Amino acid sequence: MDITYGQYLKVQELLSLQQPVGTPVEHDETLFIIIHQVYELWFKQQIHEGQRLREMLVQGRLEEAANTLARMLKILKTMVAQIDVLETMTPISFLAFRNFLTNASGFQSWQFRAFEFLLGKRNLKVLDRYPAHSAERQALEEHAKLPTLWSGFVQCLVKLGHNVPACALQHEATATTVANVKLQELLLHVYRTPGPLRGMCEMLVDFDEGIQEWRYRHVKMVERTIGTKVGTGGSPGVEYLRSTLFQPVFPDLWEIRAQL
């Protein structure tokens, strides 16, 4: 059965999804919608790749894990660069349609929360922002049951024959990632031994740094657009976003820097 480009990508359906709500329609609202829809697609892909990365790590398949993480890094750079496009929209232009968004807010993006869960940032209180039994909440509850990326890396250390301290192994794979002094001693040994595992550590640091960069650029974009105003839908806005800065997702890899 033949299939066309448009059919395969469902182009007509895709192009029908940009529906401005402002009256009259503000020119920049289409850009606002497209940028955020693209972000949701990138979140979907990052979760998809991140789950594969975790499995490759658990199996000790470092080369394939490195290839997957390299792709995630490229996607992350694209996500950061998209902010440059969004910042071409002036505050006046955004304010022209902002009120029509009513309660809609980026804080409601369940895929972003699922991505955070994968990275080891597991504040389960965010579940309360979604109605009980809603599709978004059910999806997040399922993601909260899955192991983190860091737990996958710890299992990789085990798979490759390293003597991982018991306290690191006993840490719940589905719990928030926290620094572990005993594990840092092993990581120092890994760093002092040339090889692909040390390279994987550095790629994880690259990814962690990229996440922090994306958060910072997002904060500054919001700040230059609405200043210190309350966010759409009554969200905390810039004040909350600032509180998320400079919080690494793989803290052990940062803690050991002063000891190398």
C-alpha positions as CSV (number, residue, x, y, z in Angstrom):
1,M,0.0,0.0,0.0
2,D,1.4,3.4,-1.1
3,I,1.7,6.2,1.4
4,T,2.5,9.8,0.8
5,Y,4.7,12.1,2.7
6,G,1.7,14.0,4.0
7,Q,-0.1,10.9,5.0
8,Y,2.9,9.4,6.8
9,L,3.5,12.6,8.9
10,K,-0.2,13.5,9.1
11,V,0.6,17.0,7.9
12,Q,-2.9,18.2,7.4
13,E,-3.8,17.2,11.0
14,L,-0.6,18.7,12.3
15,L,-1.2,22.1,10.6
16,S,-4.8,22.2,11.9
17,L,-3.5,22.2,15.6
18,Q,-2.4,25.8,15.7
19,Q,-5.6,27.6,16.8
20,P,-5.1,31.1,18.3
21,V,-7.7,32.1,20.9
22,G,-7.1,35.9,21.0
23,T,-9.7,38.3,19.6
24,P,-8.6,39.9,17.4
25,V,-5.9,37.4,16.6
26,E,-2.5,38.7,17.5
27,H,0.2,37.9,14.9
28,D,2.7,36.5,17.4
29,E,0.2,34.1,19.0
30,T,0.8,31.5,16.2
31,L,4.5,31.6,17.0
32,F,3.8,31.1,20.7
33,I,1.7,28.1,20.0
34,I,4.1,26.5,17.5
35,I,7.1,26.9,19.8
36,H,5.3,25.3,22.7
37,Q,3.9,22.5,20.6
38,V,7.4,21.8,19.3
39,Y,8.7,21.7,22.9
40,E,6.1,19.1,23.8
41,L,7.4,17.0,20.8
42,W,11.0,17.4,22.0
43,F,9.9,16.3,25.6
44,K,8.3,13.2,24.1
45,Q,11.5,12.4,22.2
46,Q,13.8,13.1,25.2
47,I,11.7,10.7,27.3
48,H,11.8,8.2,24.5
49,E,15.6,8.5,24.2
50,G,16.1,8.7,27.9
51,Q,14.4,5.4,28.6
52,R,16.6,3.7,26.0
53,L,19.7,5.3,27.6
54,R,18.7,4.0,31.0
55,E,18.3,0.5,29.5
56,M,21.6,0.6,27.7
57,L,23.3,1.7,30.9
58,V,21.7,-1.1,32.9
59,Q,23.0,-3.6,30.4
60,G,26.5,-2.1,30.4
61,R,26.3,-1.3,26.7
62,L,28.4,1.9,26.9
63,E,28.9,2.5,23.2
64,E,25.2,2.4,22.5
65,A,24.5,4.5,25.6
66,A,27.0,7.1,24.5
67,N,25.3,7.3,21.0
68,T,21.9,7.8,22.6
69,L,23.1,10.4,25.0
70,A,24.9,12.3,22.2
71,R,21.5,12.5,20.4
72,M,19.9,13.8,23.6
73,L,22.6,16.5,23.9
74,K,21.9,17.6,20.4
75,I,18.2,17.8,21.0
76,L,18.8,19.8,24.2
77,K,20.9,22.3,22.3
78,T,18.0,22.7,19.9
79,M,15.6,23.2,22.8
80,V,17.8,26.0,24.2
81,A,18.1,27.6,20.8
82,Q,14.3,27.7,20.4
83,I,14.3,30.3,23.2
84,D,16.1,32.7,20.8
85,V,13.1,32.4,18.4
86,L,10.6,33.0,21.2
87,E,12.5,36.1,22.4
88,T,11.8,37.8,19.1
89,M,8.2,38.2,20.5
90,T,8.0,41.5,22.4
91,P,6.3,41.8,25.8
92,I,3.6,44.1,24.3
93,S,2.8,41.4,21.7
94,F,2.5,38.7,24.3
95,L,0.3,40.9,26.5
96,A,-2.0,41.4,23.6
97,F,-3.2,37.8,23.9
98,R,-2.0,36.7,27.3
99,N,-5.4,37.2,29.1
100,F,-7.0,34.8,26.5
101,L,-4.8,32.0,27.9
102,T,-6.9,32.1,31.1
103,N,-5.6,29.2,33.3
104,A,-3.3,27.7,30.7
105,S,0.3,27.5,31.9
106,G,3.6,25.8,31.1
107,F,3.5,24.5,34.7
108,Q,0.8,22.1,33.5
109,S,3.1,20.3,31.0
110,W,2.9,16.7,32.3
111,Q,5.6,15.6,29.8
112,F,8.1,18.1,31.3
113,R,7.3,16.7,34.7
114,A,7.8,13.1,33.3
115,F,11.2,14.3,31.9
116,E,12.1,15.6,35.3
117,F,11.1,12.3,36.9
118,L,13.4,10.5,34.5
119,L,16.3,12.8,35.4
120,G,15.8,12.1,39.1
121,K,13.9,15.2,40.1
122,R,10.9,13.6,41.7
123,N,8.7,16.1,43.6
124,L,5.5,14.0,43.7
125,K,3.6,17.0,45.0
126,V,3.3,18.1,41.4
127,L,0.8,15.3,40.9
128,D,-1.7,17.4,42.8
129,R,-1.8,19.9,39.9
130,Y,-3.6,17.3,37.8
131,P,-7.2,16.2,38.4
132,A,-7.5,12.7,39.9
133,H,-7.9,10.0,37.3
134,S,-7.1,12.4,34.5
135,A,-4.9,11.0,31.6
136,E,-2.1,13.4,32.5
137,R,-2.0,12.3,36.2
138,Q,-2.2,8.6,35.3
139,A,0.7,9.0,32.9
140,L,2.8,10.8,35.5
141,E,2.0,8.2,38.2
142,E,3.3,5.5,35.8
143,H,6.5,7.5,35.1
144,A,7.0,7.9,38.8
145,K,7.2,4.1,39.1
146,L,10.1,3.9,36.6
147,P,13.8,4.0,37.6
148,T,15.8,7.2,37.1
149,L,18.7,7.7,34.7
150,W,21.1,7.8,37.6
151,S,19.9,4.5,39.0
152,G,20.6,3.1,35.5
153,F,24.2,4.5,35.7
154,V,24.7,2.9,39.1
155,Q,23.6,-0.4,37.7
156,C,26.1,0.1,34.8
157,L,28.9,0.4,37.4
158,V,27.7,-2.9,38.9
159,K,27.5,-4.6,35.4
160,L,31.0,-3.5,34.6
161,G,32.4,-5.1,37.8
162,H,32.8,-2.1,40.1
163,N,32.4,-2.5,43.8
164,V,29.4,-0.2,44.3
165,P,28.8,0.7,48.0
166,A,25.7,-1.0,49.5
167,C,24.2,2.4,50.4
168,A,24.1,3.3,46.8
169,L,22.5,0.0,45.8
170,Q,19.9,0.3,48.6
171,H,18.7,3.7,47.4
172,E,15.3,3.3,45.8
173,A,15.7,3.4,42.0
174,T,12.5,5.3,41.8
175,A,13.4,7.9,44.4
176,T,14.9,11.4,43.9
177,T,18.6,11.3,43.1
178,V,20.7,12.6,46.0
179,A,24.4,12.9,46.5
180,N,26.2,9.9,48.0
181,V,29.6,10.4,49.6
182,K,30.5,6.7,49.4
183,L,29.6,6.5,45.7
184,Q,31.7,9.6,45.1
185,E,34.8,7.6,46.2
186,L,34.1,5.1,43.5
187,L,33.5,7.9,40.9
188,L,36.9,9.4,41.8
189,H,38.5,6.0,40.9
190,V,36.5,5.9,37.7
191,Y,37.8,9.4,36.8
192,R,41.4,8.5,37.5
193,T,41.2,5.5,35.2
194,P,41.1,6.3,31.4
195,G,38.4,4.6,29.5
196,P,34.8,4.8,28.1
197,L,33.2,4.9,31.6
198,R,35.0,8.2,32.4
199,G,33.8,9.5,29.0
200,M,30.2,8.5,29.9
201,C,30.6,10.5,33.2
202,E,31.6,13.6,31.3
203,M,28.8,13.2,28.8
204,L,26.3,13.0,31.8
205,V,27.9,16.2,33.1
206,D,27.5,17.8,29.7
207,F,23.8,16.9,29.7
208,D,23.3,18.1,33.3
209,E,24.9,21.4,32.4
210,G,22.7,21.7,29.4
211,I,19.6,21.1,31.5
212,Q,20.7,23.9,33.8
213,E,21.4,26.2,30.8
214,W,17.9,25.5,29.5
215,R,16.4,26.4,32.8
216,Y,18.4,29.6,33.0
217,R,17.5,30.7,29.5
218,H,13.9,29.9,30.2
219,V,13.9,32.0,33.4
220,K,15.5,35.0,31.6
221,M,13.0,34.7,28.7
222,V,10.0,34.8,31.1
223,E,11.6,37.6,33.0
224,R,12.1,39.8,30.0
225,T,8.5,39.1,28.8
226,I,6.5,39.5,32.0
227,G,9.0,40.7,34.6
228,T,8.0,39.7,38.1
229,K,4.3,39.4,37.4
230,V,2.4,36.3,38.4
231,G,2.6,33.7,35.6
232,T,-0.3,32.6,33.4
233,G,-3.0,30.6,35.2
234,G,-1.8,32.1,38.5
235,S,1.5,30.2,38.4
236,P,4.4,31.6,40.6
237,G,6.2,32.8,37.5
238,V,9.8,34.0,37.7
239,E,10.2,33.7,41.4
240,Y,9.5,30.0,41.3
241,L,11.6,29.4,38.2
242,R,14.6,31.1,39.8
243,S,14.4,28.6,42.7
244,T,15.0,25.7,40.2
245,L,18.3,27.1,38.9
246,F,21.7,25.6,39.6
247,Q,20.3,22.3,41.0
248,P,22.2,19.5,39.2
249,V,20.4,16.3,38.4
250,F,23.6,14.2,38.9
251,P,25.0,15.8,42.0
252,D,27.8,13.2,42.7
253,L,29.4,14.1,39.4
254,W,29.7,17.7,40.5
255,E,30.7,17.0,44.1
256,I,33.9,15.1,43.1
257,R,35.3,18.1,41.1
258,A,37.0,19.6,44.1
259,Q,38.7,16.3,44.9
260,L,40.2,15.4,41.5
